[in-house]
Amino acid sequence: MKKKDKKKGKKRKPDATTYKYDNKRFILVFTMMFCLVISMSTYWMYAYKHKYGKNYFDNKIISYKVSDYVDTDGNYVYLKNIDKEIINTFINKQKEVLKNNVIDMSVTKGIYKDILSIKISYVLYGELSNYEDVITINIDLKNNKVLSNDDMIDMVKGSYKDIATDIFNEYIKINNNREVVDAITEEKLSSSVFNNNSEKYIIRIREKLPEVMNIYIENNEVYYLVRKYEINKVCYYTNTDINMGYINKKIGKL
């Protein structure tokens, strides 16, 4: 009898399909691990920010605790961990106001999207009546600079023209039948003539706003402040020109 040779078992070489499968599995595992690392990093950054109130930009620590930047002592509000020139300018503005007799003072402050916003409201003694004065400042903590009114208005996609129109319609437009005297031309105008020339007065208000307006942030909303008598001065004379009250309205949301 012939014996059949038993073939020894040979190891099977991986074919192209096996390599393709292994590559897909590797890519899948790598993608899952990468996503896990990103997710964990994002979580810990979020947790760190909310636990310690800090974030990092270009190796600079941004704190979200107002107390890291602001101290109040008596009637003064002091800045710290800010550019020294900004600190000195802010103090000098307060010194000018505090030359008056201060009856009361309140401070609104907060950090919103890396912007430190402060509003100081003073009640000052006046011979005829007490009046309010306001100082505001908005500091970009990321770039360590003071934001202008233009910066703040652009941030909420507003415009001086929109603000001026709003002020005219709500505070300047004459709603009863009376005469006024134009503050620039000294021409006597009926209420209907004045109102029909609204565009002329809106332009005057718009041109005046940059020099008399204060802006601040509260609860992620941007507000403007302007004394009503400053607006009257470019529109018409009134018997309330000594009124030092402020128009305080929202421009938009951050």
C-alpha positions as CSV (number, residue, x, y, z in Angstrom):
1,M,0.0,0.0,0.0
2,K,1.1,3.4,-0.9
3,K,1.1,5.8,2.0
4,K,-0.4,9.2,1.3
5,D,1.9,12.0,2.3
6,K,0.4,14.2,4.9
7,K,0.8,17.8,4.0
8,K,2.0,19.9,6.8
9,G,-0.2,22.8,7.7
10,K,1.1,26.1,6.4
11,K,0.4,29.5,7.9
12,R,-2.0,31.5,5.8
13,K,-0.6,34.8,4.7
14,P,-2.8,37.8,5.3
15,D,-4.5,38.9,2.1
16,A,-5.4,42.4,1.0
17,T,-8.8,42.2,2.6
18,T,-7.3,41.5,6.0
19,Y,-4.9,44.5,5.7
20,K,-7.8,46.7,4.6
21,Y,-9.9,45.6,7.6
22,D,-7.0,46.2,10.1
23,N,-6.4,49.6,8.7
24,K,-10.1,50.5,9.1
25,R,-10.0,49.3,12.6
26,F,-6.9,51.3,13.4
27,I,-8.4,54.5,12.0
28,L,-11.6,53.9,13.9
29,V,-9.8,53.3,17.2
30,F,-7.5,56.3,16.6
31,T,-10.5,58.6,15.8
32,M,-12.3,57.4,18.9
33,M,-9.3,58.1,21.1
34,F,-8.7,61.4,19.5
35,C,-12.3,62.5,20.1
36,L,-12.0,61.3,23.7
37,V,-8.9,63.3,24.3
38,I,-10.5,66.5,22.8
39,S,-13.6,65.9,24.8
40,M,-11.7,65.5,28.1
41,S,-9.5,68.5,27.4
42,T,-12.6,70.7,26.6
43,Y,-14.3,69.5,29.8
44,W,-11.3,70.2,32.0
45,M,-10.8,73.6,30.5
46,Y,-14.5,74.4,31.1
47,A,-14.3,73.0,34.7
48,Y,-11.1,74.9,35.4
49,K,-12.6,78.1,34.2
50,H,-15.7,77.8,36.2
51,K,-14.0,76.5,39.3
52,Y,-11.1,78.9,39.4
53,G,-12.6,81.6,37.2
54,K,-9.6,81.8,34.8
55,N,-8.8,81.2,31.2
56,Y,-5.6,81.5,29.1
57,F,-4.8,83.5,26.0
58,D,-1.3,83.6,24.5
59,N,0.2,82.6,27.9
60,K,-1.8,85.3,29.6
61,I,-4.2,84.3,32.4
62,I,-7.6,85.9,32.2
63,S,-9.5,85.9,35.4
64,Y,-13.3,85.9,35.5
65,K,-13.4,87.1,39.1
66,V,-14.2,90.8,39.3
67,S,-12.3,90.9,42.7
68,D,-9.1,90.1,40.8
69,Y,-9.4,93.5,39.0
70,V,-11.5,95.8,41.2
71,D,-11.3,97.1,44.8
72,T,-13.6,99.6,46.4
73,D,-12.4,101.8,49.2
74,G,-14.7,104.6,50.4
75,N,-15.8,106.6,47.3
76,Y,-13.0,105.3,45.1
77,V,-13.0,102.3,42.8
78,Y,-9.4,101.0,42.3
79,L,-8.3,98.9,39.3
80,K,-5.5,96.3,39.7
81,N,-3.8,93.8,37.4
82,I,-4.5,96.2,34.6
83,D,-2.2,98.5,32.5
84,K,-0.9,101.2,34.8
85,E,-1.9,104.0,32.4
86,I,-5.5,102.8,32.4
87,I,-5.5,102.6,36.3
88,N,-4.2,106.2,36.6
89,T,-6.6,107.7,34.0
90,F,-9.6,106.0,35.8
91,I,-8.5,107.3,39.2
92,N,-8.1,110.9,37.8
93,K,-11.6,110.8,36.4
94,Q,-12.9,109.9,39.8
95,K,-10.9,112.6,41.5
96,E,-12.6,115.2,39.3
97,V,-16.1,114.0,40.3
98,L,-15.2,113.7,43.9
99,K,-14.3,117.4,44.1
100,N,-18.0,117.8,44.6
101,N,-20.0,116.9,47.7
102,V,-20.9,113.2,47.3
103,I,-24.1,112.1,49.0
104,D,-24.3,108.5,47.7
105,M,-22.5,106.2,45.3
106,S,-23.2,102.8,43.7
107,V,-21.0,100.6,41.5
108,T,-22.2,98.2,38.8
109,K,-19.4,95.8,37.7
110,G,-19.0,92.5,35.9
111,I,-16.9,90.5,33.3
112,Y,-18.6,89.6,30.1
113,K,-16.8,87.8,27.2
114,D,-13.4,89.0,28.5
115,I,-14.6,92.6,29.0
116,L,-14.5,94.2,32.4
117,S,-17.3,96.7,32.6
118,I,-17.7,99.2,35.4
119,K,-20.3,101.9,36.0
120,I,-19.9,104.3,39.0
121,S,-23.0,106.3,39.8
122,Y,-22.7,109.3,42.1
123,V,-25.4,111.3,43.7
124,L,-24.0,114.8,44.2
125,Y,-25.2,117.8,46.2
126,G,-26.6,120.7,44.2
127,E,-27.8,124.1,45.3
128,L,-31.1,123.7,43.5
129,S,-31.3,119.9,43.7
130,N,-29.1,116.9,44.0
131,Y,-28.0,115.4,40.7
132,E,-26.3,112.3,39.3
133,D,-22.9,111.9,37.7
134,V,-21.6,108.8,36.1
135,I,-18.2,107.3,35.1
136,T,-18.0,104.2,33.0
137,I,-15.1,102.1,31.6
138,N,-15.0,98.9,29.5
139,I,-11.7,97.1,29.4
140,D,-10.7,94.3,27.0
141,L,-8.9,92.0,29.4
142,K,-7.5,89.9,26.5
143,N,-5.7,92.8,24.9
144,N,-5.4,95.0,28.0
145,K,-7.0,98.1,26.4
146,V,-10.0,100.4,27.0
147,L,-12.8,99.9,24.5
148,S,-14.3,103.0,22.9
149,N,-17.9,103.8,22.5
150,D,-17.6,102.9,18.9
151,D,-16.1,99.5,19.8
152,M,-19.0,98.8,22.1
153,I,-21.7,99.9,19.7
154,D,-20.1,97.9,16.9
155,M,-20.0,94.8,19.2
156,V,-23.8,94.7,19.3
157,K,-24.3,95.8,15.7
158,G,-25.8,99.1,16.7
159,S,-25.2,102.6,15.3
160,Y,-25.2,106.2,16.5
161,K,-28.0,106.9,14.0
162,D,-30.2,104.3,15.5
163,I,-29.6,105.6,19.0
164,A,-30.2,109.2,17.9
165,T,-33.5,108.3,16.2
166,D,-34.6,106.4,19.3
167,I,-33.8,109.4,21.5
168,F,-35.6,111.8,19.2
169,N,-38.8,109.7,19.0
170,E,-39.0,109.0,22.8
171,Y,-37.5,112.2,24.4
172,I,-37.4,115.1,22.0
173,K,-40.4,114.8,19.6
174,I,-43.1,117.2,20.7
175,N,-46.4,115.5,21.4
176,N,-48.5,118.5,22.2
177,N,-49.4,121.7,20.4
178,R,-46.8,124.2,21.5
179,E,-44.0,126.4,20.2
180,V,-40.3,125.8,20.8
181,V,-37.1,127.8,20.0
182,D,-34.4,126.1,18.0
183,A,-31.3,125.9,20.1
184,I,-29.0,126.7,17.2
185,T,-30.9,129.1,14.9
186,E,-33.1,130.6,17.7
187,E,-36.0,130.3,15.3
188,K,-39.5,129.8,16.7
189,L,-41.1,126.6,15.6
190,S,-44.5,125.1,16.0
191,S,-44.6,121.4,17.1
192,S,-45.7,120.3,13.7
193,V,-42.9,122.1,11.9
194,F,-40.3,120.8,14.4
195,N,-41.5,117.2,14.1
196,N,-41.6,117.4,10.3
197,N,-37.9,118.3,10.4
198,S,-37.0,115.4,12.5
199,E,-34.1,114.3,10.3
200,K,-32.3,117.6,10.9
201,Y,-32.5,117.1,14.6
202,I,-31.6,113.4,14.5
203,I,-28.4,114.4,12.7
204,R,-27.6,117.0,15.4
205,I,-28.1,114.4,18.1
206,R,-26.1,111.8,16.3
207,E,-23.1,114.3,16.0
208,K,-23.4,115.2,19.7
209,L,-23.5,111.6,21.1
210,P,-19.8,110.6,20.9
211,E,-18.8,113.4,23.2
212,V,-21.6,113.0,25.8
213,M,-22.4,109.3,25.9
214,N,-21.3,106.7,28.4
215,I,-21.7,102.9,27.8
216,Y,-21.6,100.0,30.2
217,I,-22.6,96.3,30.3
218,E,-24.9,94.6,32.7
219,N,-26.2,91.0,32.5
220,N,-24.7,90.6,29.0
221,E,-26.6,93.6,27.7
222,V,-25.0,96.9,26.6
223,Y,-26.6,100.2,27.7
224,Y,-25.9,103.8,26.9
225,L,-26.2,106.8,29.3
226,V,-26.6,110.4,28.2
227,R,-27.9,113.5,30.0
228,K,-31.1,114.7,28.5
229,Y,-30.1,118.4,28.8
230,E,-27.1,117.6,26.5
231,I,-29.6,116.5,23.8
232,N,-31.9,119.5,24.4
233,K,-28.9,121.8,23.9
234,V,-28.7,120.8,20.2
235,C,-32.5,120.7,19.6
236,Y,-34.5,123.4,21.4
237,Y,-34.6,125.5,24.6
238,T,-36.6,124.2,27.5
239,N,-37.4,125.4,31.0
240,T,-35.8,122.1,32.3
241,D,-32.3,122.6,30.9
242,I,-30.9,122.4,34.4
243,N,-32.2,118.8,34.7
244,M,-29.2,116.6,35.1
245,G,-31.0,113.3,34.8
246,Y,-29.7,110.6,32.4
247,I,-31.4,108.7,29.6
248,N,-30.4,105.1,30.3
249,K,-31.4,102.6,27.6
250,K,-30.3,99.3,26.1
251,I,-28.5,99.2,22.8
252,G,-28.3,95.4,22.4
253,K,-27.2,92.1,23.8
254,L,-23.6,90.7,23.6
